[in-house]
Amino acid sequence: MRNSPFNIDYLSPTGLIGFWVLFIGLIFTGVMFYFVFFRLNEDDDSYKDRKRKNLEIENQKKKIARLYPKGKYY
């Protein structure tokens, strides 16, 4: 038949190399599925994002306080 040093049957799904390629591919696909659909939906803000959001809330409270001042008539 063929006189090649590499047997192409090793790459079939029932062969040794083919099995490991499929196995590693399944693991890689599972990890990507986890990161895309589960990890990205978590609400993990960085320190700077939390600080920025707190500053925005404080500024909003100050603006509301200026619109509705507490006078001596209340």
Predicted model as a PDB file, atoms N, CA, C, CB and O in Angstrom, pLDDT in the B-factor column:
MODEL        1                                                                  
ATOM      1  N   MET A   1       0.825  -1.180   0.000  1.00 48.00           N  
ATOM      2  CA  MET A   1       0.000   0.000   0.000  1.00 48.00           C  
ATOM      3  C   MET A   1       0.874   1.251   0.000  1.00 48.00           C  
ATOM      4  CB  MET A   1      -0.941  -0.006   1.202  1.00 48.00           C  
ATOM      5  O   MET A   1       1.580   1.511  -0.974  1.00 48.00           O  
ATOM      6  N   ARG A   2       0.834   2.026   1.082  1.00 59.00           N  
ATOM      7  CA  ARG A   2       1.627   3.243   1.152  1.00 59.00           C  
ATOM      8  C   ARG A   2       2.882   2.975   1.959  1.00 59.00           C  
ATOM      9  CB  ARG A   2       0.815   4.402   1.769  1.00 59.00           C  
ATOM     10  O   ARG A   2       2.881   2.192   2.909  1.00 59.00           O  
ATOM     11  N   ASN A   3       3.914   3.619   1.571  1.00 65.00           N  
ATOM     12  CA  ASN A   3       5.173   3.494   2.300  1.00 65.00           C  
ATOM     13  C   ASN A   3       5.490   4.797   3.021  1.00 65.00           C  
ATOM     14  CB  ASN A   3       6.323   3.112   1.345  1.00 65.00           C  
ATOM     15  O   ASN A   3       6.588   5.335   2.885  1.00 65.00           O  
ATOM     16  N   SER A   4       4.519   5.309   3.796  1.00 66.00           N  
ATOM     17  CA  SER A   4       4.773   6.554   4.522  1.00 66.00           C  
ATOM     18  C   SER A   4       5.033   6.226   5.991  1.00 66.00           C  
ATOM     19  CB  SER A   4       3.573   7.546   4.378  1.00 66.00           C  
ATOM     20  O   SER A   4       4.489   5.258   6.523  1.00 66.00           O  
ATOM     21  N   PRO A   5       5.859   7.031   6.636  1.00 71.00           N  
ATOM     22  CA  PRO A   5       6.153   6.766   8.039  1.00 71.00           C  
ATOM     23  C   PRO A   5       4.991   7.124   8.974  1.00 71.00           C  
ATOM     24  CB  PRO A   5       7.384   7.534   8.449  1.00 71.00           C  
ATOM     25  O   PRO A   5       4.970   6.686  10.124  1.00 71.00           O  
ATOM     26  N   PHE A   6       4.033   7.909   8.494  1.00 68.00           N  
ATOM     27  CA  PHE A   6       2.911   8.336   9.314  1.00 68.00           C  
ATOM     28  C   PHE A   6       1.646   7.666   8.828  1.00 68.00           C  
ATOM     29  CB  PHE A   6       2.759   9.865   9.290  1.00 68.00           C  
ATOM     30  O   PHE A   6       1.281   7.787   7.659  1.00 68.00           O  
ATOM     31  N   ASN A   7       0.988   6.972   9.704  1.00 73.00           N  
ATOM     32  CA  ASN A   7      -0.267   6.311   9.356  1.00 73.00           C  
ATOM     33  C   ASN A   7      -1.414   7.286   9.581  1.00 73.00           C  
ATOM     34  CB  ASN A   7      -0.471   5.010  10.191  1.00 73.00           C  
ATOM     35  O   ASN A   7      -1.580   7.798  10.689  1.00 73.00           O  
ATOM     36  N   ILE A   8      -2.198   7.549   8.557  1.00 75.00           N  
ATOM     37  CA  ILE A   8      -3.282   8.531   8.632  1.00 75.00           C  
ATOM     38  C   ILE A   8      -4.403   8.051   9.544  1.00 75.00           C  
ATOM     39  CB  ILE A   8      -3.833   8.821   7.237  1.00 75.00           C  
ATOM     40  O   ILE A   8      -5.228   8.861   9.967  1.00 75.00           O  
ATOM     41  N   ASP A   9      -4.459   6.781   9.854  1.00 73.00           N  
ATOM     42  CA  ASP A   9      -5.510   6.258  10.734  1.00 73.00           C  
ATOM     43  C   ASP A   9      -5.374   6.767  12.162  1.00 73.00           C  
ATOM     44  CB  ASP A   9      -5.484   4.742  10.732  1.00 73.00           C  
ATOM     45  O   ASP A   9      -6.338   6.702  12.924  1.00 73.00           O  
ATOM     46  N   TYR A  10      -4.211   7.268  12.544  1.00 71.00           N  
ATOM     47  CA  TYR A  10      -4.041   7.826  13.879  1.00 71.00           C  
ATOM     48  C   TYR A  10      -4.892   9.073  14.085  1.00 71.00           C  
ATOM     49  CB  TYR A  10      -2.583   8.151  14.127  1.00 71.00           C  
ATOM     50  O   TYR A  10      -5.235   9.413  15.217  1.00 71.00           O  
ATOM     51  N   LEU A  11      -5.232   9.754  12.992  1.00 73.00           N  
ATOM     52  CA  LEU A  11      -6.017  10.989  13.088  1.00 73.00           C  
ATOM     53  C   LEU A  11      -7.517  10.747  13.103  1.00 73.00           C  
ATOM     54  CB  LEU A  11      -5.675  11.898  11.945  1.00 73.00           C  
ATOM     55  O   LEU A  11      -8.281  11.689  13.312  1.00 73.00           O  
ATOM     56  N   SER A  12      -7.957   9.530  12.890  1.00 79.00           N  
ATOM     57  CA  SER A  12      -9.384   9.230  12.926  1.00 79.00           C  
ATOM     58  C   SER A  12      -9.873   9.323  14.370  1.00 79.00           C  
ATOM     59  CB  SER A  12      -9.676   7.820  12.328  1.00 79.00           C  
ATOM     60  O   SER A  12      -9.071   9.213  15.298  1.00 79.00           O  
ATOM     61  N   PRO A  13     -11.169   9.523  14.572  1.00 79.00           N  
ATOM     62  CA  PRO A  13     -11.684   9.651  15.948  1.00 79.00           C  
ATOM     63  C   PRO A  13     -11.427   8.417  16.814  1.00 79.00           C  
ATOM     64  CB  PRO A  13     -13.169   9.925  15.910  1.00 79.00           C  
ATOM     65  O   PRO A  13     -11.421   8.512  18.041  1.00 79.00           O  
ATOM     66  N   THR A  14     -11.217   7.274  16.188  1.00 80.00           N  
ATOM     67  CA  THR A  14     -10.929   6.073  16.976  1.00 80.00           C  
ATOM     68  C   THR A  14      -9.430   5.878  17.160  1.00 80.00           C  
ATOM     69  CB  THR A  14     -11.537   4.840  16.307  1.00 80.00           C  
ATOM     70  O   THR A  14      -9.009   5.003  17.917  1.00 80.00           O  
ATOM     71  N   GLY A  15      -8.637   6.668  16.492  1.00 78.00           N  
ATOM     72  CA  GLY A  15      -7.191   6.576  16.629  1.00 78.00           C  
ATOM     73  C   GLY A  15      -6.702   7.325  17.849  1.00 78.00           C  
ATOM     74  O   GLY A  15      -7.463   8.059  18.481  1.00 78.00           O  
ATOM     75  N   LEU A  16      -5.455   7.147  18.178  1.00 81.00           N  
ATOM     76  CA  LEU A  16      -4.892   7.744  19.390  1.00 81.00           C  
ATOM     77  C   LEU A  16      -4.850   9.269  19.309  1.00 81.00           C  
ATOM     78  CB  LEU A  16      -3.489   7.202  19.635  1.00 81.00           C  
ATOM     79  O   LEU A  16      -5.326   9.943  20.222  1.00 81.00           O  
ATOM     80  N   ILE A  17      -4.304   9.812  18.259  1.00 84.00           N  
ATOM     81  CA  ILE A  17      -4.190  11.272  18.134  1.00 84.00           C  
ATOM     82  C   ILE A  17      -5.561  11.908  17.918  1.00 84.00           C  
ATOM     83  CB  ILE A  17      -3.246  11.644  16.969  1.00 84.00           C  
ATOM     84  O   ILE A  17      -5.844  12.968  18.476  1.00 84.00           O  
ATOM     85  N   GLY A  18      -6.402  11.282  17.128  1.00 86.00           N  
ATOM     86  CA  GLY A  18      -7.744  11.804  16.873  1.00 86.00           C  
ATOM     87  C   GLY A  18      -8.585  11.885  18.124  1.00 86.00           C  
ATOM     88  O   GLY A  18      -9.330  12.845  18.322  1.00 86.00           O  
ATOM     89  N   PHE A  19      -8.464  10.863  18.981  1.00 88.00           N  
ATOM     90  CA  PHE A  19      -9.198  10.878  20.240  1.00 88.00           C  
ATOM     91  C   PHE A  19      -8.766  12.056  21.099  1.00 88.00           C  
ATOM     92  CB  PHE A  19      -8.992   9.565  20.997  1.00 88.00           C  
ATOM     93  O   PHE A  19      -9.613  12.752  21.659  1.00 88.00           O  
ATOM     94  N   TRP A  20      -7.468  12.289  21.214  1.00 89.00           N  
ATOM     95  CA  TRP A  20      -6.982  13.388  22.057  1.00 89.00           C  
ATOM     96  C   TRP A  20      -7.339  14.744  21.475  1.00 89.00           C  
ATOM     97  CB  TRP A  20      -5.474  13.290  22.238  1.00 89.00           C  
ATOM     98  O   TRP A  20      -7.610  15.685  22.222  1.00 89.00           O  
ATOM     99  N   VAL A  21      -7.343  14.861  20.155  1.00 91.00           N  
ATOM    100  CA  VAL A  21      -7.754  16.129  19.535  1.00 91.00           C  
ATOM    101  C   VAL A  21      -9.221  16.406  19.851  1.00 91.00           C  
ATOM    102  CB  VAL A  21      -7.528  16.095  17.994  1.00 91.00           C  
ATOM    103  O   VAL A  21      -9.578  17.534  20.189  1.00 91.00           O  
ATOM    104  N   LEU A  22     -10.068  15.391  19.744  1.00 92.00           N  
ATOM    105  CA  LEU A  22     -11.479  15.575  20.077  1.00 92.00           C  
ATOM    106  C   LEU A  22     -11.670  15.880  21.567  1.00 92.00           C  
ATOM    107  CB  LEU A  22     -12.278  14.328  19.690  1.00 92.00           C  
ATOM    108  O   LEU A  22     -12.479  16.735  21.926  1.00 92.00           O  
ATOM    109  N   PHE A  23     -10.946  15.199  22.412  1.00 94.00           N  
ATOM    110  CA  PHE A  23     -11.060  15.400  23.852  1.00 94.00           C  
ATOM    111  C   PHE A  23     -10.646  16.814  24.253  1.00 94.00           C  
ATOM    112  CB  PHE A  23     -10.209  14.376  24.596  1.00 94.00           C  
ATOM    113  O   PHE A  23     -11.345  17.471  25.024  1.00 94.00           O  
ATOM    114  N   ILE A  24      -9.533  17.274  23.741  1.00 96.00           N  
ATOM    115  CA  ILE A  24      -9.062  18.633  24.045  1.00 96.00           C  
ATOM    116  C   ILE A  24     -10.011  19.673  23.454  1.00 96.00           C  
ATOM    117  CB  ILE A  24      -7.629  18.848  23.501  1.00 96.00           C  
ATOM    118  O   ILE A  24     -10.238  20.720  24.059  1.00 96.00           O  
ATOM    119  N   GLY A  25     -10.561  19.391  22.284  1.00 95.00           N  
ATOM    120  CA  GLY A  25     -11.535  20.294  21.679  1.00 95.00           C  
ATOM    121  C   GLY A  25     -12.795  20.419  22.510  1.00 95.00           C  
ATOM    122  O   GLY A  25     -13.346  21.513  22.635  1.00 95.00           O  
ATOM    123  N   LEU A  26     -13.261  19.317  23.079  1.00 96.00           N  
ATOM    124  CA  LEU A  26     -14.445  19.371  23.938  1.00 96.00           C  
ATOM    125  C   LEU A  26     -14.165  20.160  25.211  1.00 96.00           C  
ATOM    126  CB  LEU A  26     -14.913  17.956  24.291  1.00 96.00           C  
ATOM    127  O   LEU A  26     -15.006  20.943  25.653  1.00 96.00           O  
ATOM    128  N   ILE A  27     -13.014  19.963  25.789  1.00 97.00           N  
ATOM    129  CA  ILE A  27     -12.658  20.728  26.991  1.00 97.00           C  
ATOM    130  C   ILE A  27     -12.569  22.218  26.665  1.00 97.00           C  
ATOM    131  CB  ILE A  27     -11.315  20.228  27.581  1.00 97.00           C  
ATOM    132  O   ILE A  27     -13.096  23.044  27.411  1.00 97.00           O  
ATOM    133  N   PHE A  28     -11.915  22.566  25.570  1.00 96.00           N  
ATOM    134  CA  PHE A  28     -11.788  23.961  25.154  1.00 96.00           C  
ATOM    135  C   PHE A  28     -13.157  24.583  24.895  1.00 96.00           C  
ATOM    136  CB  PHE A  28     -10.916  24.066  23.898  1.00 96.00           C  
ATOM    137  O   PHE A  28     -13.405  25.722  25.290  1.00 96.00           O  
ATOM    138  N   THR A  29     -14.042  23.849  24.238  1.00 96.00           N  
ATOM    139  CA  THR A  29     -15.379  24.351  23.958  1.00 96.00           C  
ATOM    140  C   THR A  29     -16.149  24.587  25.251  1.00 96.00           C  
ATOM    141  CB  THR A  29     -16.139  23.375  23.059  1.00 96.00           C  
ATOM    142  O   THR A  29     -16.846  25.592  25.384  1.00 96.00           O  
ATOM    143  N   GLY A  30     -16.026  23.671  26.197  1.00 94.00           N  
ATOM    144  CA  GLY A  30     -16.698  23.848  27.480  1.00 94.00           C  
ATOM    145  C   GLY A  30     -16.194  25.059  28.233  1.00 94.00           C  
ATOM    146  O   GLY A  30     -16.987  25.791  28.826  1.00 94.00           O  
ATOM    147  N   VAL A  31     -14.891  25.286  28.222  1.00 93.00           N  
ATOM    148  CA  VAL A  31     -14.316  26.445  28.908  1.00 93.00           C  
ATOM    149  C   VAL A  31     -14.782  27.736  28.247  1.00 93.00           C  
ATOM    150  CB  VAL A  31     -12.775  26.370  28.907  1.00 93.00           C  
ATOM    151  O   VAL A  31     -15.132  28.689  28.945  1.00 93.00           O  
ATOM    152  N   MET A  32     -14.795  27.788  26.942  1.00 92.00           N  
ATOM    153  CA  MET A  32     -15.259  28.993  26.247  1.00 92.00           C  
ATOM    154  C   MET A  32     -16.738  29.245  26.514  1.00 92.00           C  
ATOM    155  CB  MET A  32     -15.011  28.870  24.738  1.00 92.00           C  
ATOM    156  O   MET A  32     -17.151  30.389  26.701  1.00 92.00           O  
ATOM    157  N   PHE A  33     -17.538  28.176  26.532  1.00 90.00           N  
ATOM    158  CA  PHE A  33     -18.963  28.315  26.843  1.00 90.00           C  
ATOM    159  C   PHE A  33     -19.141  28.906  28.233  1.00 90.00           C  
ATOM    160  CB  PHE A  33     -19.682  26.952  26.745  1.00 90.00           C  
ATOM    161  O   PHE A  33     -19.984  29.781  28.433  1.00 90.00           O  
ATOM    162  N   TYR A  34     -18.355  28.435  29.193  1.00 88.00           N  
ATOM    163  CA  TYR A  34     -18.433  28.945  30.564  1.00 88.00           C  
ATOM    164  C   TYR A  34     -18.087  30.432  30.611  1.00 88.00           C  
ATOM    165  CB  TYR A  34     -17.489  28.151  31.488  1.00 88.00           C  
ATOM    166  O   TYR A  34     -18.805  31.216  31.232  1.00 88.00           O  
ATOM    167  N   PHE A  35     -16.995  30.823  29.961  1.00 85.00           N  
ATOM    168  CA  PHE A  35     -16.582  32.221  30.025  1.00 85.00           C  
ATOM    169  C   PHE A  35     -17.540  33.139  29.282  1.00 85.00           C  
ATOM    170  CB  PHE A  35     -15.189  32.376  29.462  1.00 85.00           C  
ATOM    171  O   PHE A  35     -17.786  34.259  29.730  1.00 85.00           O  
ATOM    172  N   VAL A  36     -18.084  32.692  28.160  1.00 84.00           N  
ATOM    173  CA  VAL A  36     -18.954  33.567  27.374  1.00 84.00           C  
ATOM    174  C   VAL A  36     -20.322  33.710  28.016  1.00 84.00           C  
ATOM    175  CB  VAL A  36     -19.101  33.036  25.955  1.00 84.00           C  
ATOM    176  O   VAL A  36     -20.848  34.821  28.089  1.00 84.00           O  
ATOM    177  N   PHE A  37     -20.916  32.613  28.484  1.00 83.00           N  
ATOM    178  CA  PHE A  37     -22.299  32.684  28.934  1.00 83.00           C  
ATOM    179  C   PHE A  37     -22.458  32.832  30.442  1.00 83.00           C  
ATOM    180  CB  PHE A  37     -23.020  31.472  28.487  1.00 83.00           C  
ATOM    181  O   PHE A  37     -23.521  33.269  30.886  1.00 83.00           O  
ATOM    182  N   PHE A  38     -21.469  32.495  31.244  1.00 80.00           N  
ATOM    183  CA  PHE A  38     -21.641  32.586  32.683  1.00 80.00           C  
ATOM    184  C   PHE A  38     -20.778  33.672  33.313  1.00 80.00           C  
ATOM    185  CB  PHE A  38     -21.327  31.264  33.315  1.00 80.00           C  
ATOM    186  O   PHE A  38     -21.288  34.475  34.095  1.00 80.00           O  
ATOM    187  N   ARG A  39     -19.507  33.720  32.999  1.00 78.00           N  
ATOM    188  CA  ARG A  39     -18.620  34.680  33.645  1.00 78.00           C  
ATOM    189  C   ARG A  39     -18.888  36.112  33.190  1.00 78.00           C  
ATOM    190  CB  ARG A  39     -17.178  34.317  33.368  1.00 78.00           C  
ATOM    191  O   ARG A  39     -18.758  37.044  33.984  1.00 78.00           O  
ATOM    192  N   LEU A  40     -19.260  36.301  31.921  1.00 73.00           N  
ATOM    193  CA  LEU A  40     -19.474  37.661  31.438  1.00 73.00           C  
ATOM    194  C   LEU A  40     -20.756  38.268  31.967  1.00 73.00           C  
ATOM    195  CB  LEU A  40     -19.493  37.678  29.937  1.00 73.00           C  
ATOM    196  O   LEU A  40     -20.920  39.488  31.932  1.00 73.00           O  
ATOM    197  N   ASN A  41     -21.674  37.438  32.460  1.00 70.00           N  
ATOM    198  CA  ASN A  41     -22.928  37.959  32.994  1.00 70.00           C  
ATOM    199  C   ASN A  41     -22.812  38.364  34.462  1.00 70.00           C  
ATOM    200  CB  ASN A  41     -24.021  36.928  32.835  1.00 70.00           C  
ATOM    201  O   ASN A  41     -23.746  38.953  35.006  1.00 70.00           O  
ATOM    202  N   GLU A  42     -21.710  38.067  35.101  1.00 72.00           N  
ATOM    203  CA  GLU A  42     -21.518  38.467  36.487  1.00 72.00           C  
ATOM    204  C   GLU A  42     -21.223  39.962  36.542  1.00 72.00           C  
ATOM    205  CB  GLU A  42     -20.375  37.654  37.145  1.00 72.00           C  
ATOM    206  O   GLU A  42     -20.631  40.531  35.625  1.00 72.00           O  
ATOM    207  N   ASP A  43     -21.643  40.573  37.623  1.00 71.00           N  
ATOM    208  CA  ASP A  43     -21.473  42.016  37.761  1.00 71.00           C  
ATOM    209  C   ASP A  43     -20.277  42.281  38.669  1.00 71.00           C  
ATOM    210  CB  ASP A  43     -22.765  42.685  38.328  1.00 71.00           C  
ATOM    211  O   ASP A  43     -20.443  42.610  39.844  1.00 71.00           O  
ATOM    212  N   ASP A  44     -19.097  42.142  38.132  1.00 75.00           N  
ATOM    213  CA  ASP A  44     -17.872  42.405  38.876  1.00 75.00           C  
ATOM    214  C   ASP A  44     -17.274  43.718  38.389  1.00 75.00           C  
ATOM    215  CB  ASP A  44     -16.856  41.238  38.718  1.00 75.00           C  
ATOM    216  O   ASP A  44     -16.677  43.793  37.315  1.00 75.00           O  
ATOM    217  N   ASP A  45     -17.452  44.748  39.208  1.00 79.00           N  
ATOM    218  CA  ASP A  45     -16.901  46.047  38.851  1.00 79.00           C  
ATOM    219  C   ASP A  45     -15.511  46.185  39.453  1.00 79.00           C  
ATOM    220  CB  ASP A  45     -17.824  47.192  39.331  1.00 79.00           C  
ATOM    221  O   ASP A  45     -15.218  45.638  40.517  1.00 79.00           O  
ATOM    222  N   SER A  46     -14.683  46.908  38.769  1.00 84.00           N  
ATOM    223  CA  SER A  46     -13.352  47.175  39.305  1.00 84.00           C  
ATOM    224  C   SER A  46     -13.448  48.243  40.388  1.00 84.00           C  
ATOM    225  CB  SER A  46     -12.380  47.619  38.182  1.00 84.00           C  
ATOM    226  O   SER A  46     -14.505  48.837  40.598  1.00 84.00           O  
ATOM    227  N   TYR A  47     -12.341  48.477  41.064  1.00 86.00           N  
ATOM    228  CA  TYR A  47     -12.308  49.483  42.132  1.00 86.00           C  
ATOM    229  C   TYR A  47     -12.645  50.863  41.579  1.00 86.00           C  
ATOM    230  CB  TYR A  47     -10.922  49.508  42.814  1.00 86.00           C  
ATOM    231  O   TYR A  47     -13.388  51.621  42.202  1.00 86.00           O  
ATOM    232  N   LYS A  48     -12.098  51.189  40.405  1.00 90.00           N  
ATOM    233  CA  LYS A  48     -12.351  52.501  39.814  1.00 90.00           C  
ATOM    234  C   LYS A  48     -13.818  52.655  39.410  1.00 90.00           C  
ATOM    235  CB  LYS A  48     -11.444  52.719  38.598  1.00 90.00           C  
ATOM    236  O   LYS A  48     -14.391  53.735  39.554  1.00 90.00           O  
ATOM    237  N   ASP A  49     -14.431  51.572  38.901  1.00 90.00           N  
ATOM    238  CA  ASP A  49     -15.843  51.651  38.534  1.00 90.00           C  
ATOM    239  C   ASP A  49     -16.725  51.874  39.752  1.00 90.00           C  
ATOM    240  CB  ASP A  49     -16.271  50.384  37.811  1.00 90.00           C  
ATOM    241  O   ASP A  49     -17.660  52.674  39.708  1.00 90.00           O  
ATOM    242  N   ARG A  50     -16.429  51.165  40.846  1.00 89.00           N  
ATOM    243  CA  ARG A  50     -17.211  51.358  42.071  1.00 89.00           C  
ATOM    244  C   ARG A  50     -17.043  52.775  42.608  1.00 89.00           C  
ATOM    245  CB  ARG A  50     -16.795  50.337  43.142  1.00 89.00           C  
ATOM    246  O   ARG A  50     -18.009  53.387  43.064  1.00 89.00           O  
ATOM    247  N   LYS A  51     -15.823  53.294  42.553  1.00 94.00           N  
ATOM    248  CA  LYS A  51     -15.559  54.649  43.029  1.00 94.00           C  
ATOM    249  C   LYS A  51     -16.297  55.675  42.159  1.00 94.00           C  
ATOM    250  CB  LYS A  51     -14.038  54.935  43.029  1.00 94.00           C  
ATOM    251  O   LYS A  51     -16.882  56.629  42.673  1.00 94.00           O  
ATOM    252  N   ARG A  52     -16.264  55.467  40.837  1.00 94.00           N  
ATOM    253  CA  ARG A  52     -16.950  56.374  39.916  1.00 94.00           C  
ATOM    254  C   ARG A  52     -18.457  56.353  40.155  1.00 94.00           C  
ATOM    255  CB  ARG A  52     -16.640  55.995  38.459  1.00 94.00           C  
ATOM    256  O   ARG A  52     -19.097  57.405  40.149  1.00 94.00           O  
ATOM    257  N   LYS A  53     -19.024  55.180  40.363  1.00 94.00           N  
ATOM    258  CA  LYS A  53     -20.464  55.084  40.602  1.00 94.00           C  
ATOM    259  C   LYS A  53     -20.853  55.747  41.917  1.00 94.00           C  
ATOM    260  CB  LYS A  53     -20.906  53.622  40.603  1.00 94.00           C  
ATOM    261  O   LYS A  53     -21.893  56.401  42.002  1.00 94.00           O  
ATOM    262  N   ASN A  54     -20.024  55.579  42.942  1.00 95.00           N  
ATOM    263  CA  ASN A  54     -20.314  56.242  44.219  1.00 95.00           C  
ATOM    264  C   ASN A  54     -20.246  57.752  44.087  1.00 95.00           C  
ATOM    265  CB  ASN A  54     -19.340  55.774  45.298  1.00 95.00           C  
ATOM    266  O   ASN A  54     -21.066  58.462  44.670  1.00 95.00           O  
ATOM    267  N   LEU A  55     -19.273  58.256  43.321  1.00 96.00           N  
ATOM    268  CA  LEU A  55     -19.191  59.704  43.094  1.00 96.00           C  
ATOM    269  C   LEU A  55     -20.407  60.219  42.328  1.00 96.00           C  
ATOM    270  CB  LEU A  55     -17.908  60.050  42.329  1.00 96.00           C  
ATOM    271  O   LEU A  55     -20.909  61.305  42.615  1.00 96.00           O  
ATOM    272  N   GLU A  56     -20.876  59.447  41.364  1.00 97.00           N  
ATOM    273  CA  GLU A  56     -22.064  59.852  40.612  1.00 97.00           C  
ATOM    274  C   GLU A  56     -23.289  59.904  41.515  1.00 97.00           C  
ATOM    275  CB  GLU A  56     -22.312  58.891  39.444  1.00 97.00           C  
ATOM    276  O   GLU A  56     -24.108  60.816  41.399  1.00 97.00           O  
ATOM    277  N   ILE A  57     -23.419  58.934  42.411  1.00 96.00           N  
ATOM    278  CA  ILE A  57     -24.555  58.929  43.335  1.00 96.00           C  
ATOM    279  C   ILE A  57     -24.475  60.119  44.279  1.00 96.00           C  
ATOM    280  CB  ILE A  57     -24.599  57.615  44.136  1.00 96.00           C  
ATOM    281  O   ILE A  57     -25.494  60.757  44.547  1.00 96.00           O  
ATOM    282  N   GLU A  58     -23.285  60.433  44.790  1.00 97.00           N  
ATOM    283  CA  GLU A  58     -23.131  61.589  45.671  1.00 97.00           C  
ATOM    284  C   GLU A  58     -23.455  62.886  44.942  1.00 97.00           C  
ATOM    285  CB  GLU A  58     -21.710  61.645  46.230  1.00 97.00           C  
ATOM    286  O   GLU A  58     -24.124  63.760  45.494  1.00 97.00           O  
ATOM    287  N   ASN A  59     -22.981  63.015  43.695  1.00 96.00           N  
ATOM    288  CA  ASN A  59     -23.288  64.225  42.915  1.00 96.00           C  
ATOM    289  C   ASN A  59     -24.780  64.331  42.646  1.00 96.00           C  
ATOM    290  CB  ASN A  59     -22.515  64.224  41.584  1.00 96.00           C  
ATOM    291  O   ASN A  59     -25.338  65.428  42.667  1.00 96.00           O  
ATOM    292  N   GLN A  60     -25.428  63.208  42.394  1.00 95.00           N  
ATOM    293  CA  GLN A  60     -26.868  63.230  42.158  1.00 95.00           C  
ATOM    294  C   GLN A  60     -27.609  63.670  43.422  1.00 95.00           C  
ATOM    295  CB  GLN A  60     -27.362  61.841  41.700  1.00 95.00           C  
ATOM    296  O   GLN A  60     -28.569  64.437  43.339  1.00 95.00           O  
ATOM    297  N   LYS A  61     -27.176  63.195  44.581  1.00 93.00           N  
ATOM    298  CA  LYS A  61     -27.809  63.597  45.841  1.00 93.00           C  
ATOM    299  C   LYS A  61     -27.621  65.088  46.097  1.00 93.00           C  
ATOM    300  CB  LYS A  61     -27.235  62.786  47.012  1.00 93.00           C  
ATOM    301  O   LYS A  61     -28.535  65.751  46.587  1.00 93.00           O  
ATOM    302  N   LYS A  62     -26.439  65.625  45.770  1.00 93.00           N  
ATOM    303  CA  LYS A  62     -26.201  67.060  45.945  1.00 93.00           C  
ATOM    304  C   LYS A  62     -27.100  67.882  45.023  1.00 93.00           C  
ATOM    305  CB  LYS A  62     -24.725  67.393  45.677  1.00 93.00           C  
ATOM    306  O   LYS A  62     -27.644  68.906  45.435  1.00 93.00           O  
ATOM    307  N   LYS A  63     -27.252  67.437  43.788  1.00 92.00           N  
ATOM    308  CA  LYS A  63     -28.120  68.164  42.850  1.00 92.00           C  
ATOM    309  C   LYS A  63     -29.570  68.126  43.300  1.00 92.00           C  
ATOM    310  CB  LYS A  63     -28.000  67.578  41.440  1.00 92.00           C  
ATOM    311  O   LYS A  63     -30.282  69.123  43.177  1.00 92.00           O  
ATOM    312  N   ILE A  64     -30.012  66.996  43.817  1.00 90.00           N  
ATOM    313  CA  ILE A  64     -31.393  66.902  44.312  1.00 90.00           C  
ATOM    314  C   ILE A  64     -31.572  67.791  45.533  1.00 90.00           C  
ATOM    315  CB  ILE A  64     -31.758  65.437  44.658  1.00 90.00           C  
ATOM    316  O   ILE A  64     -32.612  68.428  45.699  1.00 90.00           O  
ATOM    317  N   ALA A  65     -30.552  67.831  46.388  1.00 89.00           N  
ATOM    318  CA  ALA A  65     -30.635  68.680  47.581  1.00 89.00           C  
ATOM    319  C   ALA A  65     -30.706  70.152  47.198  1.00 89.00           C  
ATOM    320  CB  ALA A  65     -29.431  68.434  48.501  1.00 89.00           C  
ATOM    321  O   ALA A  65     -31.366  70.929  47.888  1.00 89.00           O  
ATOM    322  N   ARG A  66     -30.045  70.555  46.116  1.00 89.00           N  
ATOM    323  CA  ARG A  66     -30.121  71.949  45.673  1.00 89.00           C  
ATOM    324  C   ARG A  66     -31.495  72.261  45.102  1.00 89.00           C  
ATOM    325  CB  ARG A  66     -29.037  72.244  44.627  1.00 89.00           C  
ATOM    326  O   ARG A  66     -31.968  73.391  45.224  1.00 89.00           O  
ATOM    327  N   LEU A  67     -32.145  71.284  44.483  1.00 88.00           N  
ATOM    328  CA  LEU A  67     -33.478  71.517  43.924  1.00 88.00           C  
ATOM    329  C   LEU A  67     -34.539  71.636  45.021  1.00 88.00           C  
ATOM    330  CB  LEU A  67     -33.849  70.388  42.963  1.00 88.00           C  
ATOM    331  O   LEU A  67     -35.490  72.407  44.890  1.00 88.00           O  
ATOM    332  N   TYR A  68     -34.373  70.873  46.092  1.00 85.00           N  
ATOM    333  CA  TYR A  68     -35.341  70.868  47.178  1.00 85.00           C  
ATOM    334  C   TYR A  68     -34.644  71.225  48.483  1.00 85.00           C  
ATOM    335  CB  TYR A  68     -36.039  69.495  47.289  1.00 85.00           C  
ATOM    336  O   TYR A  68     -34.380  70.345  49.302  1.00 85.00           O  
ATOM    337  N   PRO A  69     -34.347  72.485  48.683  1.00 81.00           N  
ATOM    338  CA  PRO A  69     -33.642  72.874  49.916  1.00 81.00           C  
ATOM    339  C   PRO A  69     -34.573  72.786  51.132  1.00 81.00           C  
ATOM    340  CB  PRO A  69     -33.076  74.310  49.784  1.00 81.00           C  
ATOM    341  O   PRO A  69     -35.780  73.012  51.041  1.00 81.00           O  
ATOM    342  N   LYS A  70     -33.969  72.456  52.251  1.00 78.00           N  
ATOM    343  CA  LYS A  70     -34.723  72.396  53.498  1.00 78.00           C  
ATOM    344  C   LYS A  70     -34.675  73.789  54.141  1.00 78.00           C  
ATOM    345  CB  LYS A  70     -34.143  71.291  54.468  1.00 78.00           C  
ATOM    346  O   LYS A  70     -33.624  74.254  54.581  1.00 78.00           O  
ATOM    347  N   GLY A  71     -35.802  74.413  54.181  1.00 68.00           N  
ATOM    348  CA  GLY A  71     -35.851  75.752  54.759  1.00 68.00           C  
ATOM    349  C   GLY A  71     -36.400  75.705  56.180  1.00 68.00           C  
ATOM    350  O   GLY A  71     -36.697  74.639  56.718  1.00 68.00           O  
ATOM    351  N   LYS A  72     -36.524  76.894  56.772  1.00 62.00           N  
ATOM    352  CA  LYS A  72     -37.039  76.957  58.131  1.00 62.00           C  
ATOM    353  C   LYS A  72     -38.565  76.862  58.163  1.00 62.00           C  
ATOM    354  CB  LYS A  72     -36.583  78.243  58.802  1.00 62.00           C  
ATOM    355  O   LYS A  72     -39.152  76.804  59.244  1.00 62.00           O  
ATOM    356  N   TYR A  73     -39.204  76.844  57.022  1.00 59.00           N  
ATOM    357  CA  TYR A  73     -40.658  76.779  56.961  1.00 59.00           C  
ATOM    358  C   TYR A  73     -41.171  75.348  56.947  1.00 59.00           C  
ATOM    359  CB  TYR A  73     -41.156  77.510  55.741  1.00 59.00           C  
ATOM    360  O   TYR A  73     -42.381  75.138  57.036  1.00 59.00           O  
ATOM    361  N   TYR A  74     -40.320  74.387  56.843  1.00 53.00           N  
ATOM    362  CA  TYR A  74     -40.788  73.000  56.721  1.00 53.00           C  
ATOM    363  C   TYR A  74     -40.860  72.332  58.033  1.00 53.00           C  
ATOM    364  CB  TYR A  74     -39.907  72.212  55.819  1.00 53.00           C  
ATOM    365  O   TYR A  74     -41.235  71.162  58.109  1.00 53.00           O  
TER     366      TYR A  74                                                      
ENDMDL                                                                          
END                                                                             
